């Protein structure tokens, strides 16, 4: 019983770290992406439309990474495969 509690406690810590890393990584990524977009659009205004399309494509890929992390954390939260080895 003690091992199950330890696995659940460590899983809760891991889930918190996954959420924190996903939020931090996405925030830093969007900040860099937005800053570089504004720099390049100010430097070449005629390319702003093309750059905006590429901005949205990369923003979607950036969001996909954090969503994958959240899905993995939800798997650990609701259907923890680590508990199956102990039971």
Buried (B, 14 or more C-beta within 10 A) or exposed (E): EEEEEEBEEEBEEBBEEBBEEBEEBBEEBBEEBEEEBEEBBEEEEEEBEEBEEEBEEBBEEBBEEBEEBBEBBEEBEEEBEEBEEEE
